[in-house]
Amino acid sequence: MLVVGVDENGLGPRLGPLVVTAVTVAAADEKAAKVAIGRPGRAFATRINDSKKLVSYKERALGEAWARVLADKLGVPANAPGELVFGLSLEPEEQLRAPCPTHADHSHQCFATHEEAYEADKDLLGQVASDLGRLEKRGLRLVSVKVGLVCTKRLNEAAAKNVTRFRVDLHTMERLVLDARARGGEDVVAICGKVGGYNTYGDAFGPLSGRLHAVVCEGRAKSEYQLPGLGRMSFVRDADAKHLVVCLASLVGKYVRDLLTARVVRHHKRTMPHLPMVSGYHDRITNKFIADTDHLRAASKFPEECFERNAVPGDDAEADLEAESGKTFELDDLAPTSLVDPASRV
Protein backbone atom coordinates (compact mmCIF):
# COMPACT_ATOMS: atom_id res chain seq x y z
CA MET A 1 0.00 0.00 0.00
CA LEU A 2 1.25 3.47 -0.89
CA VAL A 3 0.53 6.10 1.75
CA VAL A 4 1.01 9.78 0.95
CA GLY A 5 1.13 12.55 3.54
CA VAL A 6 0.58 16.08 2.23
CA ASP A 7 0.72 19.38 4.09
CA GLU A 8 1.14 23.08 3.38
CA ASN A 9 3.39 25.64 4.99
CA GLY A 10 2.97 29.36 4.49
CA LEU A 11 -0.66 29.67 3.48
CA GLY A 12 -1.31 32.98 5.24
CA PRO A 13 1.89 35.10 5.39
CA ARG A 14 2.57 38.46 3.76
CA LEU A 15 6.00 37.42 2.43
CA GLY A 16 7.56 34.30 0.99
CA PRO A 17 6.26 31.32 -0.97
CA LEU A 18 3.49 28.85 -0.35
CA VAL A 19 5.13 25.44 0.13
CA VAL A 20 3.20 22.18 -0.18
CA THR A 21 5.02 18.92 0.54
CA ALA A 22 4.21 15.27 -0.08
CA VAL A 23 5.98 12.32 1.55
CA THR A 24 5.16 8.90 0.09
CA VAL A 25 5.92 5.60 1.78
CA ALA A 26 5.19 2.01 0.80
CA ALA A 27 3.65 0.03 3.66
CA ALA A 28 4.52 -3.67 3.64
CA ASP A 29 1.21 -4.68 5.23
CA GLU A 30 -1.75 -3.28 7.16
CA LYS A 31 0.25 -3.14 10.37
CA ALA A 32 2.85 -0.98 8.65
CA ALA A 33 0.08 1.18 7.19
CA LYS A 34 -1.15 1.84 10.72
CA VAL A 35 2.31 3.13 11.55
CA ALA A 36 2.25 5.53 8.59
CA ILE A 37 -1.28 6.75 9.23
CA GLY A 38 -1.16 6.69 13.02
CA ARG A 39 0.10 9.33 15.43
CA PRO A 40 3.84 9.37 16.15
CA GLY A 41 4.42 7.51 19.39
CA ARG A 42 6.41 8.71 22.36
CA ALA A 43 9.68 7.42 20.94
CA PHE A 44 9.33 9.81 17.99
CA ALA A 45 7.38 12.68 19.55
CA THR A 46 10.35 15.04 19.93
CA ARG A 47 11.46 14.59 16.31
CA ILE A 48 8.26 13.72 14.39
CA ASN A 49 5.27 15.92 15.12
CA ASP A 50 3.46 19.03 13.96
CA SER A 51 6.22 21.30 12.60
CA LYS A 52 4.67 24.32 14.35
CA LYS A 53 5.42 22.64 17.68
CA LEU A 54 8.97 21.56 16.84
CA VAL A 55 10.42 24.13 14.43
CA SER A 56 10.50 27.94 14.37
CA TYR A 57 11.76 30.20 11.61
CA LYS A 58 14.80 30.92 13.80
CA GLU A 59 15.52 27.29 14.69
CA ARG A 60 15.00 25.06 11.69
CA ALA A 61 17.68 22.40 12.28
CA LEU A 62 15.19 19.58 12.86
CA GLY A 63 13.26 20.21 9.66
CA GLU A 64 16.56 20.50 7.82
CA ALA A 65 17.73 17.18 9.28
CA TRP A 66 14.61 15.37 8.09
CA ALA A 67 14.86 16.94 4.63
CA ARG A 68 18.52 15.93 4.32
CA VAL A 69 18.09 12.40 5.66
CA LEU A 70 15.09 11.71 3.43
CA ALA A 71 16.87 13.19 0.41
CA ASP A 72 19.94 11.07 1.13
CA LYS A 73 17.78 7.95 1.32
CA LEU A 74 16.36 8.77 -2.10
CA GLY A 75 19.74 9.63 -3.61
CA VAL A 76 18.83 13.29 -4.08
CA PRO A 77 21.95 15.52 -4.25
CA ALA A 78 22.05 17.84 -1.25
CA ASN A 79 25.53 19.27 -0.84
CA ALA A 80 24.02 22.66 -0.01
CA PRO A 81 20.55 23.97 0.90
CA GLY A 82 19.91 25.33 -2.59
CA GLU A 83 20.74 22.00 -4.21
CA LEU A 84 18.46 20.24 -1.73
CA VAL A 85 15.51 22.51 -2.58
CA PHE A 86 15.90 22.01 -6.33
CA GLY A 87 16.32 18.26 -5.78
CA LEU A 88 13.04 17.97 -3.90
CA SER A 89 11.06 20.42 -6.04
CA LEU A 90 8.12 19.08 -8.03
CA GLU A 91 9.05 21.50 -10.81
CA PRO A 92 12.50 21.79 -12.45
CA GLU A 93 14.66 24.84 -11.76
CA GLU A 94 13.94 26.50 -15.09
CA GLN A 95 10.21 26.34 -14.42
CA LEU A 96 10.66 27.83 -10.96
CA ARG A 97 12.66 30.71 -12.44
CA ALA A 98 10.25 31.36 -15.32
CA PRO A 99 8.13 34.04 -13.54
CA CYS A 100 11.20 35.97 -12.33
CA PRO A 101 11.93 39.53 -13.51
CA THR A 102 14.87 39.65 -15.89
CA HIS A 103 16.13 43.16 -15.13
CA ALA A 104 18.62 44.11 -12.42
CA ASP A 105 19.26 41.50 -9.72
CA HIS A 106 15.65 41.14 -8.65
CA SER A 107 15.59 37.36 -9.14
CA HIS A 108 18.26 37.10 -6.42
CA GLN A 109 15.45 37.66 -3.91
CA CYS A 110 14.37 34.06 -4.36
CA PHE A 111 17.52 32.33 -5.60
CA ALA A 112 20.59 33.93 -3.96
CA THR A 113 22.29 31.36 -1.72
CA HIS A 114 25.51 33.10 -0.69
CA GLU A 115 24.68 33.34 3.02
CA GLU A 116 23.09 29.91 3.38
CA ALA A 117 24.58 27.01 5.30
CA TYR A 118 23.30 23.86 6.92
CA GLU A 119 22.59 24.09 10.65
CA ALA A 120 21.86 20.52 11.75
CA ASP A 121 24.82 18.86 13.48
CA LYS A 122 25.97 15.25 13.10
CA ASP A 123 24.24 14.15 16.29
CA LEU A 124 20.84 15.39 15.13
CA LEU A 125 21.32 13.94 11.65
CA GLY A 126 22.24 10.64 13.27
CA GLN A 127 19.15 10.65 15.49
CA VAL A 128 16.86 11.37 12.55
CA ALA A 129 18.56 8.69 10.43
CA SER A 130 18.01 6.27 13.31
CA ASP A 131 14.33 7.24 13.44
CA LEU A 132 13.99 6.53 9.73
CA GLY A 133 15.69 3.17 10.22
CA ARG A 134 13.20 2.25 12.93
CA LEU A 135 10.33 3.13 10.61
CA GLU A 136 11.85 0.89 7.96
CA LYS A 137 12.00 -1.98 10.44
CA ARG A 138 8.29 -1.46 11.04
CA GLY A 139 7.55 -2.03 7.38
CA LEU A 140 7.75 1.43 5.81
CA ARG A 141 9.88 2.12 2.72
CA LEU A 142 10.40 5.69 1.56
CA VAL A 143 9.25 6.14 -2.04
CA SER A 144 9.41 9.88 -2.70
CA VAL A 145 9.51 13.36 -1.21
CA LYS A 146 8.31 16.22 -3.38
CA VAL A 147 7.79 19.92 -2.67
CA GLY A 148 5.42 22.16 -4.60
CA LEU A 149 6.66 25.77 -4.55
CA VAL A 150 4.30 28.64 -5.37
CA CYS A 151 6.11 31.96 -5.36
CA THR A 152 4.54 35.30 -4.44
CA LYS A 153 4.23 36.36 -8.07
CA ARG A 154 2.29 33.22 -8.96
CA LEU A 155 0.04 33.70 -5.94
CA ASN A 156 -0.60 37.29 -7.04
CA GLU A 157 -1.30 36.19 -10.62
CA ALA A 158 -3.88 33.79 -9.24
CA ALA A 159 -5.34 36.54 -7.03
CA ALA A 160 -5.71 38.77 -10.10
CA LYS A 161 -7.94 36.04 -11.55
CA ASN A 162 -9.92 35.94 -8.30
CA VAL A 163 -8.41 32.57 -7.34
CA THR A 164 -7.85 32.42 -3.59
CA ARG A 165 -4.73 31.01 -2.00
CA PHE A 166 -6.91 28.19 -0.65
CA ARG A 167 -7.61 27.06 -4.21
CA VAL A 168 -3.93 27.36 -5.12
CA ASP A 169 -3.06 25.25 -2.07
CA LEU A 170 -5.63 22.60 -2.96
CA HIS A 171 -4.55 22.40 -6.60
CA THR A 172 -0.91 22.01 -5.57
CA MET A 173 -1.90 19.17 -3.25
CA GLU A 174 -3.70 17.50 -6.16
CA ARG A 175 -0.63 17.77 -8.38
CA LEU A 176 1.53 16.22 -5.69
CA VAL A 177 -0.83 13.29 -5.16
CA LEU A 178 -1.04 12.70 -8.92
CA ASP A 179 2.77 12.72 -9.02
CA ALA A 180 2.95 10.22 -6.15
CA ARG A 181 0.51 7.94 -7.96
CA ALA A 182 2.58 8.13 -11.15
CA ARG A 183 5.85 7.45 -9.34
CA GLY A 184 4.49 4.61 -7.26
CA GLY A 185 2.64 2.87 -10.07
CA GLU A 186 -0.38 1.97 -7.94
CA ASP A 187 -3.33 3.60 -6.22
CA VAL A 188 -2.55 5.59 -3.10
CA VAL A 189 -4.07 6.43 0.25
CA ALA A 190 -3.42 10.18 0.47
CA ILE A 191 -3.92 12.16 3.67
CA CYS A 192 -3.85 15.95 3.31
CA GLY A 193 -4.21 18.76 5.76
CA LYS A 194 -7.57 20.53 5.59
CA VAL A 195 -7.62 23.45 3.17
CA GLY A 196 -9.04 26.59 4.74
CA GLY A 197 -12.53 25.91 6.02
CA TYR A 198 -13.53 23.65 3.13
CA ASN A 199 -15.86 20.78 3.95
CA THR A 200 -16.65 19.91 0.33
CA TYR A 201 -13.90 19.71 -2.27
CA GLY A 202 -15.30 18.28 -5.49
CA ASP A 203 -16.37 21.60 -6.99
CA ALA A 204 -13.00 23.16 -6.09
CA PHE A 205 -10.78 20.51 -7.66
CA GLY A 206 -8.32 21.75 -10.27
CA PRO A 207 -6.07 19.03 -11.70
CA LEU A 208 -8.62 16.45 -10.53
CA SER A 209 -11.63 18.29 -11.95
CA GLY A 210 -13.56 16.22 -14.43
CA ARG A 211 -12.42 12.96 -12.83
CA LEU A 212 -15.03 10.61 -11.50
CA HIS A 213 -15.01 10.67 -7.71
CA ALA A 214 -17.20 9.23 -4.98
CA VAL A 215 -17.79 11.05 -1.71
CA VAL A 216 -16.87 8.85 1.23
CA CYS A 217 -17.55 11.51 3.86
CA GLU A 218 -17.58 15.28 4.16
CA GLY A 219 -17.41 17.20 7.41
CA ARG A 220 -15.52 19.59 9.61
CA ALA A 221 -13.04 17.00 10.85
CA LYS A 222 -12.54 15.05 7.65
CA SER A 223 -13.56 14.98 3.99
CA GLU A 224 -12.70 11.90 1.98
CA TYR A 225 -13.04 10.86 -1.67
CA GLN A 226 -12.49 7.73 -3.72
CA LEU A 227 -11.08 8.39 -7.20
CA PRO A 228 -10.73 5.53 -9.70
CA GLY A 229 -7.19 5.33 -11.00
CA LEU A 230 -5.83 7.44 -8.14
CA GLY A 231 -7.03 5.91 -4.89
CA ARG A 232 -8.42 7.47 -1.74
CA MET A 233 -7.77 11.10 -0.87
CA SER A 234 -8.77 12.63 2.45
CA PHE A 235 -8.50 16.10 3.95
CA VAL A 236 -8.13 15.97 7.72
CA ARG A 237 -8.26 18.76 10.27
CA ASP A 238 -4.96 19.01 12.21
CA ALA A 239 -3.53 16.21 10.08
CA ASP A 240 0.02 17.38 10.84
CA ALA A 241 -0.52 16.41 14.48
CA LYS A 242 -2.40 13.15 13.85
CA HIS A 243 -0.70 11.26 11.03
CA LEU A 244 2.99 10.40 10.92
CA VAL A 245 3.41 10.81 7.14
CA VAL A 246 1.79 14.24 7.28
CA CYS A 247 4.06 15.21 10.19
CA LEU A 248 7.08 14.37 8.02
CA ALA A 249 5.71 16.43 5.13
CA SER A 250 5.07 19.34 7.49
CA LEU A 251 8.61 19.25 8.88
CA VAL A 252 10.25 19.21 5.45
CA GLY A 253 7.93 21.93 4.14
CA LYS A 254 8.50 24.17 7.16
CA TYR A 255 12.24 24.01 6.60
CA VAL A 256 11.95 24.82 2.90
CA ARG A 257 9.47 27.64 3.52
CA ASP A 258 11.67 29.28 6.19
CA LEU A 259 14.79 28.89 4.07
CA LEU A 260 13.20 30.59 1.06
CA THR A 261 11.60 33.34 3.14
CA ALA A 262 14.99 34.11 4.70
CA ARG A 263 16.31 34.74 1.17
CA VAL A 264 13.60 37.33 0.60
CA VAL A 265 14.40 39.10 3.86
CA ARG A 266 18.18 39.09 3.32
CA HIS A 267 17.77 40.52 -0.17
CA HIS A 268 15.85 43.56 1.07
CA LYS A 269 17.98 44.26 4.13
CA ARG A 270 21.29 44.34 2.24
CA THR A 271 21.63 48.10 2.61
CA MET A 272 19.92 48.14 6.00
CA PRO A 273 21.76 45.37 7.89
CA HIS A 274 20.42 46.58 11.23
CA LEU A 275 16.96 45.32 10.31
CA PRO A 276 16.05 41.98 11.90
CA MET A 277 15.31 38.72 10.14
CA VAL A 278 11.54 38.25 10.10
CA SER A 279 9.10 35.37 9.67
CA GLY A 280 7.07 36.95 6.87
CA TYR A 281 3.79 36.46 8.74
CA HIS A 282 1.32 39.08 9.96
CA ASP A 283 3.32 40.07 13.03
CA ARG A 284 4.54 43.45 14.23
CA ILE A 285 8.19 42.84 13.28
CA THR A 286 7.33 41.72 9.75
CA ASN A 287 4.96 44.65 9.27
CA LYS A 288 7.68 47.08 10.35
CA PHE A 289 10.22 45.41 8.05
CA ILE A 290 7.89 45.87 5.07
CA ALA A 291 7.35 49.53 5.93
CA ASP A 292 11.05 50.21 6.57
CA THR A 293 12.14 48.76 3.21
CA ASP A 294 9.40 50.38 1.15
CA HIS A 295 11.60 53.23 -0.07
CA LEU A 296 14.40 50.84 -1.04
CA ARG A 297 12.09 48.73 -3.17
CA ALA A 298 10.70 51.86 -4.80
CA ALA A 299 14.17 53.21 -5.54
CA SER A 300 15.32 49.95 -7.13
CA LYS A 301 12.01 49.56 -9.01
CA PHE A 302 11.55 46.16 -7.44
CA PRO A 303 8.29 44.61 -8.72
CA GLU A 304 5.82 44.58 -5.82
CA GLU A 305 4.05 41.55 -7.28
CA CYS A 306 7.17 39.55 -6.43
CA PHE A 307 7.46 40.89 -2.89
CA GLU A 308 4.16 40.99 -1.02
CA ARG A 309 1.01 38.95 -1.49
CA ASN A 310 -2.24 40.52 -2.58
CA ALA A 311 -5.50 39.32 -1.10
CA VAL A 312 -8.72 38.45 -2.88
CA PRO A 313 -12.19 37.99 -1.38
CA GLY A 314 -12.10 34.71 0.49
CA ASP A 315 -8.43 34.95 1.41
CA ASP A 316 -9.17 36.64 4.71
CA ALA A 317 -12.01 34.36 5.69
CA GLU A 318 -12.73 30.67 5.72
CA ALA A 319 -13.18 30.07 1.98
CA ASP A 320 -15.60 27.24 2.56
CA LEU A 321 -17.54 25.60 -0.23
CA GLU A 322 -20.14 24.72 2.37
CA ALA A 323 -21.40 28.30 1.99
CA GLU A 324 -21.73 27.82 -1.76
CA SER A 325 -23.65 24.56 -1.52
CA GLY A 326 -25.73 25.44 1.53
CA LYS A 327 -24.83 22.06 3.01
CA THR A 328 -23.74 21.58 6.60
CA PHE A 329 -22.21 18.54 8.21
CA GLU A 330 -21.70 17.55 11.80
CA LEU A 331 -19.04 15.27 13.23
CA ASP A 332 -21.66 12.56 13.74
CA ASP A 333 -22.23 12.51 9.98
CA LEU A 334 -18.75 11.14 9.29
CA ALA A 335 -18.72 7.66 7.83
CA PRO A 336 -16.43 5.07 9.47
CA THR A 337 -14.55 4.36 6.26
CA SER A 338 -10.85 4.68 7.01
CA LEU A 339 -8.84 1.73 5.81
CA VAL A 340 -6.91 1.69 9.08
CA ASP A 341 -7.51 3.31 12.44
CA PRO A 342 -5.95 6.82 12.34
CA ALA A 343 -5.83 6.94 16.11
CA SER A 344 -3.33 4.08 16.31
CA ARG A 345 0.09 5.02 17.57
CA VAL A 346 3.50 4.04 16.28
WOSULWO-V563244 format. One record per backbone hydrogen bond with DSSP energy under -1.0 kcal/mol. NH is the residue of the N-H (numbers start at 1). CO is the residue of the C=O. If there is no record, write none. Layout:
[[NH	CO] [NH	CO]]
This chain:
[[3	25] [4	189] [5	23] [6	191] [7	21] [9	19] [14	280] [15	280] [18	150] [19	9] [20	148] [21	7] [22	146] [23	5] [24	144] [25	3] [26	141] [27	1] [28	139] [33	29] [34	30] [35	31] [36	32] [37	33] [38	34] [39	344] [44	41] [45	41] [47	44] [48	44] [53	50] [54	50] [55	51] [56	59] [64	60] [65	61] [66	62] [67	63] [68	64] [69	65] [70	66] [71	67] [72	68] [73	69] [74	70] [76	71] [84	80] [85	81] [86	82] [87	83] [88	84] [89	85] [90	147] [96	92] [97	93] [100	97] [106	103] [108	105] [109	106] [110	107] [111	107] [112	108] [116	113] [125	121] [126	122] [127	123] [128	124] [129	125] [130	126] [131	127] [132	128] [133	129] [134	130] [135	131] [136	132] [137	133] [139	136] [140	135] [141	26] [143	24] [144	24] [146	22] [147	88] [148	20] [150	18] [155	151] [156	152] [157	153] [158	154] [159	155] [160	156] [162	159] [163	158] [168	164] [169	165] [170	166] [171	167] [172	168] [173	169] [174	170] [175	171] [176	172] [177	173] [178	174] [179	175] [180	176] [181	177] [182	178] [183	179] [184	180] [185	181] [188	230] [189	2] [190	232] [191	4] [192	234] [193	6] [194	236] [198	195] [204	201] [209	206] [211	208] [214	226] [216	224] [217	224] [223	235] [224	217] [225	233] [226	214] [227	231] [230	227] [231	227] [232	188] [233	225] [234	190] [235	223] [236	192] [237	221] [239	236] [241	238] [242	239] [243	239] [244	38] [245	36] [247	243] [248	244] [249	245] [250	246] [251	247] [252	248] [253	249] [254	250] [255	251] [256	252] [257	253] [258	254] [259	255] [260	256] [261	257] [262	258] [263	259] [264	260] [265	261] [266	262] [267	263] [268	264] [275	272] [283	281] [287	283] [288	284] [289	285] [290	286] [291	287] [292	288] [293	289] [297	293] [298	294] [299	295] [300	296] [302	297] [306	303] [307	304] [308	304] [309	14] [315	312] [319	317] [320	318] [323	320] [325	321] [326	322] [333	330] [334	331] [337	335] [344	341] [346	39]]
